[in-house]
Amino acid sequence: MFPIFILNRDGEKAGLVPHGTQSFRIKDRELPDFWYHTFRDIPVTDDEQERKFVDCVFTQAGYRVIR
């Protein structure tokens, strides 16, 4: 997995997923449950599909993803 920086609706850091891991560093207390329930078993294997899936899910939840 690629590094993911997640911003909340106010543009503040909400979380980080370091490159090559599925571990999650958070500042937003709601993200751990959302992350583990949504991305634990990502239904795609291609990196590009995975990127699109992650972006779509976070965007729909009101977050913004920065790489």
C-alpha positions in Angstrom: 0.0 0.0 0.0 1.1 3.5 -0.7 1.4 6.3 1.9 -1.9 8.1 2.6 -2.4 11.4 4.3 -6.0 12.0 5.4 -7.4 15.5 6.0 -10.7 16.2 7.8 -13.3 18.6 6.5 -11.4 21.6 8.1 -8.2 20.6 6.2 -6.5 19.4 9.4 -4.5 16.2 9.6 -6.8 13.4 10.5 -4.6 10.4 9.9 -1.6 8.8 8.1 -1.1 5.3 6.6 2.7 4.9 6.1 4.0 3.4 2.8 4.0 -0.4 2.7 1.7 -0.9 5.7 -1.9 -1.0 6.7 -1.1 0.5 10.1 -2.8 3.7 10.9 -1.7 6.8 12.8 -4.6 8.9 13.8 -5.5 12.3 15.1 -9.2 12.0 14.3 -10.8 9.5 16.8 -13.4 8.4 14.3 -11.0 7.1 11.7 -9.7 3.9 13.3 -13.1 2.1 13.2 -13.8 3.5 9.8 -10.4 2.4 8.5 -10.4 -1.1 9.9 -14.0 -1.8 8.9 -13.8 -0.4 5.4 -10.2 -1.3 4.3 -9.4 -4.4 6.2 -10.4 -6.6 3.2 -10.0 -4.2 0.2 -11.7 -5.9 -2.7 -9.1 -4.9 -5.3 -5.6 -6.2 -6.0 -4.3 -3.6 -8.5 -2.5 -0.6 -7.0 -4.4 1.9 -9.3 -7.8 0.3 -8.4 -6.9 0.3 -4.7 -5.9 4.0 -4.9 -9.3 4.9 -6.6 -11.2 2.8 -4.1 -9.5 4.4 -1.1 -10.0 7.9 -2.5 -13.6 7.3 -3.2 -14.4 5.9 0.2 -12.7 8.7 2.1 -14.2 11.3 -0.1 -17.7 10.0 0.5 -17.0 10.0 4.2 -16.1 13.7 4.0 -12.3 13.3 4.2 -9.6 14.3 1.7 -6.7 12.1 0.7 -3.2 13.5 -0.1 -0.3 11.4 -1.4 
